[in-house]
């Protein structure tokens, strides 16, 4: 919207937090998956953000850009489970190194940031409507 870059800033923040929530959901969904081969274990995902200038004329006004989603490089956790059908020849299975508590904290943080961004949009909309109604 011309003249109201707040909508662009808040929209980019909403998109970034949505990506963050999706990566947390993926990590939590795969936290208990195991494999018999350490190279095929699920690797936790982490979004990478950077600043995105919204208006070249005003470099202090910036949104958020998602540069990508990267896989973690933490080694898998090796567990001795000889009865597991996925166990390797020595009886070990490999699980991703995902801390569910840290992932839940990340999810709560992303959810609250998303809610705050929605409030920014609602407030900006209300202010814009109130400004349009000044001439009545």
GIKAJO-V129791 format. One record per run of one state. SS is the DSSP state (@ for helix, = for strand, . for the rest). FROM is the first residue (numbers start at 1). LEN is the number of residues. If there is no record, write none. Layout:
ss | from | len
SS | FROM | LEN
SS | FROM | LEN
This chain:
ss | from | len
. | 1 | 5
@ | 6 | 24
. | 30 | 4
= | 34 | 2
. | 36 | 2
@ | 38 | 3
. | 41 | 4
= | 45 | 11
. | 56 | 2
= | 58 | 14
. | 72 | 5
= | 77 | 4
. | 81 | 11
= | 92 | 4
. | 96 | 4
@ | 100 | 36
. | 136 | 1
